[in-house]
Amino acid sequence: MKKNNNKEFTVITFGFLFLFLILLLYFIYFMIFQSEEFINNPYNARISAMSDSVKRGDILSADGTVLATTETDEEGNEKRVYPYDNMYAHAVGFNTNGKIGVELDGNFQMLRSHASVLIRLINDFQDHKNPGDRVRTTLDASLQERAYRAMEGYNGAIIAMEPSTGKILAMISKPDFDPNTVASEWDAISTDETSSVLLNRTTQGLYPPGSTFKILTALEYLNEGGEDADPFACDGSFTSDGFEIHCYKNKAHGEETFKDAFANSCNVVFARTGLSLNLASFQNLSEQMMFNQALPGELSNTKSSQFSLPLDASDALIMQTSIGQGDTLVTPLHMALIASAISHEGVMPEPYMMDSVENNEGKIVKQYQPKEYGNILSTVQADHMKEYMRYVVTNGTAEALQSDRYTAYGKTGTAEYKADKKDTHAWFVGFAESDDKEIAMAIVLEGAGSGSGVAVPVAKAMLEEYFD
Ligand SMILES: [Zn+2]
């Protein structure tokens, strides 16, 4: 009897030990692999527990300009303050009524404190909060300000990045809001369906690409053995199977090479070229260039661009798709990434906006490293397109971007988005480089007119500032 009891006791003891070990292993696994993701979930109640002992850290631009800070009044009430009001609304985001932007992506980091042991001891002893870590972003404060001013009076999106690293330098989405007053104006902001104020148009806005899509059509044509020097003739319009397409303002471009047609943004040549393409191979190229799939990187809330050209597509759909109309939709972020890849031998970077995390005294706690997603084009393809995009600046619709201080490359677009074709989005997608700096960008101004007339001047303002 006694022996039996001992045996049961041993089994129970080992049973508990086993359960305890499993718990311990799970706990270690959770700490190492899961906790950051779990804690960073905006719906997690643990967040509020962390903010009870840590004063939320600041958000800084790359040069240390304070973009968000937490102020405490005499009664100990905290208030999140955004010194630049609307200027960084979508990039930096807000921290009430949910979170977006860096306030979301850096939430966990800003609620941790790596202050010195002494400071933490004193604070803990006095029951004071510890200073949270700061997030230093990749944002270029002077570029953001210049771009924001250049965009005054327009709705749309501007995104600029360093093409070799994917560091986001400027991010503007309009209409915008003042993050200082999000809580009090929440009902108006969140229910505004006509202008979707909360939508970050740089990462979530899906736009018809217009002629900026001719980058893909040209790449496919050249892939299939099309020649730069093929002579074409444009008399301003072209009809196939009863569907008619026009060049901008019915302009007849006359005799031109394929490269001229790209620089002139000639719809007639590109619609004709489109009808000759292998549609399966065109679809493959688009997917290789990240259409219909999630973009890489850690940015929250990015949407996928859409491209679909079925094998039995009508002539009308093929012609429209070849000039960036039809069913194709793109995000400005995606177009800036394509420009980045073209500038760097086909290698696309992963976009990111958090450069480092530092403690309250500026000591770096965590440094984020640039990552390459990989080749979306071969070096030969990228360099060929680079030459084409340079030609748009030297001989085409972006001539205003010629400068002694930098070499610019690009493609303009004027995208129809209404059935009556009266209003058009103005686009510019491109990049520029000097001996020591480089930048890629996508600009879309909603209903603003032509890419050449409206978006190029905004690009110019940004390049002048950046290469100053
Ligand atoms: Zn033409």
Residues whose N, C-alpha, C, O or C-beta is under 5 A from the ligand:
A	BS01	ZN	C234 C247 K251 H253 C266 N267 V268
